[in-house]
Amino acid sequence: MAKRAIAVASHPDDIEFMMAGTLIRLKELGYEIHYMNIADGALGGNMLGHSALAARRLEEAKAAAEMAGAIFHAPITHDLEVFYNTEQLTKVVRVIREVDPEIVLTHGPFDYMEDHINAGRLAVSAAFCRGMGNFRGVEDVPPVMTDVAVYHSLPLSLKDQLNRPVTPDIFVDVTSTIPLKRQMLNCHQTQKQWLDESQGMDAYLEDMASRAKAMGELCGFCEYAEGWVRHNPNGFCPDNFDPLGVIARPAVN
């Protein structure tokens, strides 16, 4: 059976910006890869109404996941309604048990916005609860005891909520994946104008590449990189269980 990895992000296009290169590299290593956005993207633009935009962004995200060869998991809530509560945690626990991954890629507690932070908290707790048979609400999905390693992506701004730089522990060379990352991000056509208007991103495909290039310069061993911070393994896996270490390494400068 193939090893499995899942990226759990907040909004459609978050994976493409900061996680997709690593997910693609894992796919190339033989991993079965999974793709999940917690929120539906319904607030990511003013060109369509709430439901219509959510439906459009769902199709964009599905197309991006298919392009990467990833198994898609549907969102569970709306933008700015990603909360750390029992209802949403139960839904994410269900996904984690069904996938039974050995790698979880998600946002970190140092991200710049609440949806991202809460999505990361949900993913981390779901991984922690994967083997708890008495966790209520998912009795129909057997608990799993597979060792799982959790890795946190960098914030889009590369800074936390207090504008402090976030420095990754390890980097993955994603140079070979940049063309596919561009194609995946380009699936999110609704975001071209919106990201320029809301976050000052001119030409968002180039913005993605420039951030990956900045990570490459920071790590010192490749042109483009994605940075990661490893979650404390206690309760998830042994200290020496580091499956991303096959393709990740610390900076050399």
Buried (B, 14 or more C-beta within 10 A) or exposed (E): EEBBBBBBBBBBBBBBBBBBBBBBBBBEBEBBBBBBBBBBBBBBBEEBEEEEBBBBBBEBBBBBBBBBBBBBBEBBBBBBBBBBEEEBBBBBBBBBBBBBBBBBBBBBBBBBBBBBBBBBBBBBBBBBBBBEEEBEEBEEBEBBEBEBBBBBBBBBBBBBBEEEEBEBEBBBBBBBBBEBBBBBBBBBEBBBEBBBEEEEBEEBBEBBBEBBBBBBEBBEEBBBBBBBBBBEBEEBBEEEEBBBEEBBBEBEE
